[in-house]
């Protein structure tokens, strides 16, 4: 009998045959109604769940899946997976750490360029028949701060340093001895040392609100912020106030507190660039992500260690 996987994700369907070819049976439930129906109808058969960080898997759902043994999260973040409930049941949790790092890093640099060079408004003005020319900063020689130096942060740092000649500083849970980039002990210290600040740290309780009023003040009126990580890392109200008051120059956001709902105030600000949480979406990233899920599932069900385990709370 094949192992049954409940798939809650909605963005990688084209690549799910990678998992099916390994002998797994998939049940697709890409919205809340189908999710509840699938758990109610097939809960007694489901041994694995494939989800995303913002979609998560909640304690009551875990309780309704008596055979559940493993939860696989695509992407690095797993903030809405109930890790405590998983630990109590002895359920293994994996993530997609590093699988989409290249795509996310590309998007981060694209957002930074769009924001700093004011490309969206320049494009809109030309389409209106205008010939509006504004002097805008460049990236070359500027100071880039990266909050979070995992696979994504490292890929951004390499692009910035090697591709644009930027100096790179970072803040991380711990200093990385294998890197020559400048380490800053706190997010505020990092912001003060940066012209441009990119948020690349996972979401979750440990990173909630790391960027608030003090950090935005430290970034300053000429500073730009890009967030391709999780909205929870930046206090949205403080960011909006800083943008409205000109206490920072601009922000580019791919993540939001209540996706897909984006605050109207952000939509109305001229110094903001917005994208719909697509940094990790590319054919290459999707294939790599789903392949990693397949590898984790195969390893687990053959009694081998999974490749990318998530540490569960004690």
C-alpha positions as CSV (number, residue, x, y, z in Angstrom):
1,X,0.0,0.0,0.0
2,X,1.4,3.4,-1.0
3,X,2.1,6.2,1.5
4,X,-0.5,9.0,1.2
5,X,0.7,12.6,1.1
6,X,-1.7,15.5,1.7
7,X,-0.5,18.4,-0.4
8,X,-1.6,21.8,0.9
9,X,0.6,23.9,-1.4
10,X,-0.8,25.6,-4.4
11,X,2.3,26.8,-6.3
12,X,4.3,23.6,-7.3
13,X,1.6,21.4,-8.9
14,X,3.5,21.1,-12.1
15,X,6.4,19.4,-10.3
16,X,4.4,17.0,-8.0
17,X,4.9,14.1,-10.4
18,X,8.5,14.0,-9.1
19,X,6.9,12.7,-5.8
20,X,4.3,10.5,-7.5
21,X,7.0,8.7,-9.5
22,X,8.5,7.6,-6.2
23,X,5.3,5.7,-5.4
24,X,3.5,8.2,-3.2
25,X,-0.2,8.8,-3.5
26,X,-1.1,12.5,-3.4
27,X,-4.2,14.2,-2.2
28,X,-4.4,17.8,-3.4
29,X,-6.1,20.4,-1.1
30,X,-4.9,23.9,-2.2
31,X,-7.5,25.9,-0.3
32,X,-9.1,25.9,3.1
33,X,-12.3,24.2,2.0
34,X,-10.5,21.3,0.2
35,X,-8.1,21.1,3.1
36,X,-10.8,20.5,5.7
37,X,-12.6,18.1,3.4
38,X,-9.5,16.1,2.7
39,X,-8.7,15.7,6.4
40,X,-12.2,14.7,7.2
41,X,-12.5,12.2,4.3
42,X,-8.9,10.8,4.1
43,X,-7.5,11.6,7.6
44,X,-7.2,7.9,8.5
45,X,-4.9,7.3,5.6
46,X,-2.6,10.3,5.5
47,X,1.0,9.6,6.6
48,X,2.7,12.8,5.3
49,X,1.7,16.5,4.7
50,X,3.3,18.9,2.2
51,X,2.8,22.5,3.2
52,X,4.3,26.0,3.2
53,X,5.3,28.2,6.1
54,X,2.3,30.6,5.8
55,X,-0.1,27.7,5.3
56,X,1.3,25.7,8.2
57,X,-0.4,22.7,9.8
58,X,-2.3,23.3,13.1
59,X,-2.6,21.2,16.2
60,X,-6.2,20.2,15.6
61,X,-5.3,19.1,12.1
62,X,-2.4,17.0,13.4
63,X,-4.8,15.5,15.9
64,X,-7.2,14.5,13.1
65,X,-4.4,12.6,11.2
66,X,-3.7,9.6,13.4
67,X,-1.2,8.0,10.9
68,X,0.8,11.3,10.3
69,X,4.5,10.7,10.5
70,X,6.2,13.5,8.6
71,X,5.5,17.1,7.7
72,X,7.5,18.5,4.8
73,X,7.6,22.3,4.3
74,X,8.7,23.8,1.0
75,X,10.8,26.9,1.6
76,X,12.9,27.7,4.6
77,X,10.1,29.0,6.9
78,X,7.8,26.9,8.9
79,X,6.2,29.5,11.2
80,X,2.7,28.2,11.1
81,X,3.5,24.5,11.6
82,X,2.7,23.6,15.2
83,X,6.0,22.2,16.2
84,X,5.0,21.5,19.7
85,X,2.1,19.3,18.5
86,X,4.5,17.5,16.1
87,X,7.0,16.9,18.9
88,X,4.3,15.5,21.2
89,X,3.4,13.0,18.5
90,X,6.9,12.2,17.5
91,X,6.3,13.6,14.0
92,X,9.3,14.5,11.9
93,X,9.3,18.0,10.3
94,X,11.5,19.0,7.4
95,X,11.9,22.2,5.4
96,X,13.3,23.3,2.1
97,X,16.3,25.1,3.4
98,X,18.5,26.3,0.5
99,X,16.4,24.8,-2.4
100,X,15.1,28.1,-3.6
101,X,17.9,30.3,-2.3
102,X,19.0,31.4,-5.8
103,X,15.6,32.4,-6.9
104,X,14.9,34.4,-3.7
105,X,18.3,36.1,-3.9
106,X,17.6,37.1,-7.5
107,X,14.3,38.6,-6.5
108,X,15.8,40.4,-3.6
109,X,18.3,42.1,-5.9
110,X,15.6,42.8,-8.5
111,X,13.5,44.5,-5.8
112,X,16.4,46.5,-4.5
113,X,17.2,47.7,-8.0
114,X,13.6,48.5,-8.7
115,X,13.2,50.5,-5.5
116,X,16.5,52.4,-5.5
117,X,16.3,53.2,-9.2
118,X,12.6,53.9,-9.0
119,X,11.9,51.7,-12.0
120,X,8.1,51.1,-11.5
121,X,7.3,54.9,-11.4
122,X,9.7,55.6,-14.3
123,X,7.9,52.9,-16.3
124,X,4.5,54.2,-15.4
125,X,5.5,57.8,-16.4
126,X,6.7,56.7,-19.8
127,X,3.5,54.8,-20.4
128,X,1.6,58.0,-19.6
129,X,3.5,59.8,-22.4
130,X,5.8,61.7,-19.9
131,X,9.6,62.0,-20.1
132,X,10.3,62.2,-16.4
133,X,13.9,62.1,-15.4
134,X,15.0,61.9,-11.8
135,X,18.4,61.5,-10.3
136,X,18.5,58.2,-8.3
137,X,21.2,56.4,-6.3
138,X,23.2,53.5,-7.6
139,X,24.1,50.2,-5.9
140,X,27.9,50.2,-6.7
141,X,30.0,51.0,-3.7
142,X,27.1,51.2,-1.3
143,X,26.8,49.4,2.1
144,X,24.4,46.5,2.1
145,X,23.1,45.0,5.4
146,X,21.6,41.5,5.4
147,X,19.6,40.3,8.3
148,X,20.0,36.6,8.3
149,X,23.0,34.8,6.8
150,X,21.6,31.4,5.8
151,X,21.5,30.1,2.3
152,X,19.4,33.0,1.0
153,X,21.4,35.7,2.8
154,X,24.7,34.2,1.5
155,X,23.4,34.1,-2.1
156,X,22.3,37.8,-1.8
157,X,25.7,38.7,-0.3
158,X,27.6,37.0,-3.2
159,X,25.4,38.8,-5.8
160,X,25.9,42.2,-4.1
161,X,29.6,41.9,-3.4
162,X,30.7,40.3,-6.7
163,X,28.1,41.7,-9.0
164,X,27.6,45.2,-7.7
165,X,30.8,45.9,-5.7
166,X,28.9,46.5,-2.5
167,X,30.3,46.1,0.9
168,X,28.3,43.6,2.9
169,X,27.5,43.5,6.6
170,X,25.2,41.0,8.3
171,X,23.5,40.1,11.6
172,X,22.8,36.4,12.4
173,X,22.0,34.3,15.4
174,X,25.7,33.7,15.6
175,X,28.7,35.0,13.7
176,X,29.8,32.8,10.8
177,X,33.6,32.2,11.0
178,X,33.6,30.9,7.4
179,X,32.7,34.4,6.0
180,X,34.7,37.6,5.6
181,X,31.6,39.9,5.6
182,X,31.4,42.3,8.5
183,X,29.4,40.9,11.5
184,X,27.1,43.3,13.4
185,X,26.0,42.3,17.0
186,X,22.5,43.6,16.8
187,X,19.9,44.5,14.1
188,X,20.2,48.2,15.1
189,X,23.9,48.1,14.6
190,X,23.4,46.5,11.2
191,X,20.9,49.1,10.1
192,X,23.2,51.9,11.2
193,X,26.0,50.4,9.1
194,X,23.8,50.1,6.0
195,X,22.6,52.2,3.1
196,X,20.3,49.3,2.1
197,X,18.9,46.6,4.4
198,X,17.6,43.3,3.1
199,X,15.6,41.0,5.5
200,X,16.5,37.4,4.8
201,X,15.9,35.7,8.2
202,X,13.2,33.0,8.8
203,X,10.0,33.9,10.5
204,X,8.8,32.6,13.8
205,X,8.8,33.7,17.4
206,X,12.6,34.2,17.6
207,X,12.5,36.9,14.8
208,X,9.2,38.6,15.5
209,X,9.6,42.4,15.4
210,X,13.4,42.4,15.0
211,X,13.0,45.5,12.8
212,X,11.1,48.2,14.6
213,X,11.3,52.0,15.2
214,X,15.0,52.0,16.5
215,X,16.3,49.9,13.6
216,X,14.4,52.1,11.0
217,X,15.7,55.2,12.7
218,X,19.2,53.8,12.4
219,X,18.7,53.0,8.7
220,X,17.9,56.7,8.2
221,X,16.2,58.9,5.7
222,X,18.4,57.8,2.8
223,X,18.1,54.1,3.6
224,X,16.0,51.5,1.7
225,X,14.6,48.3,3.1
226,X,13.8,45.1,1.2
227,X,11.9,42.2,2.8
228,X,11.8,38.8,1.1
229,X,11.7,36.8,4.3
230,X,8.6,37.1,6.5
231,X,6.4,40.1,7.3
232,X,6.6,39.3,11.0
233,X,10.2,40.3,11.1
234,X,9.4,43.9,10.5
235,X,6.8,45.8,12.5
236,X,4.4,46.9,9.7
237,X,3.0,49.9,11.6
238,X,6.4,51.3,12.3
239,X,7.5,50.7,8.7
240,X,4.4,52.6,7.4
241,X,5.0,55.5,9.7
242,X,8.7,55.7,8.8
243,X,7.8,55.6,5.1
244,X,5.0,58.3,5.5
245,X,7.3,60.6,7.5
246,X,10.3,60.2,5.2
247,X,12.4,58.6,8.0
248,X,13.5,56.0,5.5
249,X,13.7,56.5,1.7
250,X,11.6,53.5,0.6
251,X,10.8,49.8,1.0
252,X,10.2,46.8,-1.3
253,X,8.1,44.0,0.1
254,X,7.4,40.5,-1.1
255,X,5.7,39.4,2.1
256,X,2.8,40.6,4.2
257,X,1.2,40.0,7.6
258,X,-2.2,38.7,6.2
259,X,-1.5,37.4,2.7
260,X,-3.0,37.8,0.2
261,X,-4.4,40.9,1.9
262,X,-2.1,43.9,1.5
263,X,-2.8,47.1,3.5
264,X,-4.2,49.9,1.4
265,X,-1.8,52.3,3.0
266,X,1.1,50.4,1.5
267,X,-0.5,50.4,-1.9
268,X,-0.9,54.2,-1.8
269,X,2.7,55.0,-0.9
270,X,4.9,56.2,-3.8
271,X,8.1,55.0,-2.2
272,X,7.1,51.3,-2.0
273,X,7.4,48.4,-4.4
274,X,5.2,45.4,-3.8
275,X,5.2,41.8,-5.2
276,X,2.9,39.0,-4.2
277,X,5.2,36.6,-2.3
278,X,6.9,35.3,-5.5
279,X,10.6,35.5,-4.6
280,X,10.9,31.8,-4.3
281,X,9.0,31.0,-7.5
282,X,10.9,29.9,-10.5
283,X,10.9,26.7,-12.5
284,X,14.4,25.9,-11.2
285,X,13.5,26.6,-7.6
286,X,10.2,24.7,-7.8
287,X,11.9,21.6,-9.2
288,X,14.6,21.7,-6.6
289,X,12.2,22.2,-3.8
290,X,9.9,19.3,-4.8
291,X,12.9,17.1,-5.5
292,X,14.1,17.8,-1.9
293,X,10.7,16.9,-0.6
294,X,10.8,13.6,-2.5
295,X,14.3,12.9,-1.1
296,X,13.1,13.6,2.4
297,X,10.0,11.4,2.1
298,X,12.0,8.5,0.5
299,X,14.7,8.8,3.3
300,X,12.1,8.8,6.1
301,X,10.0,5.9,4.8
302,X,13.1,3.8,4.1
303,X,14.3,4.3,7.7
304,X,17.1,6.7,6.8
305,X,17.8,10.2,8.3
306,X,15.9,13.0,6.5
307,X,18.1,15.6,4.7
308,X,16.8,18.8,6.2
309,X,15.2,18.2,9.6
310,X,13.7,21.0,11.6
311,X,14.7,21.1,15.3
312,X,11.6,20.6,17.4
313,X,11.1,22.3,20.8
314,X,12.1,20.5,23.9
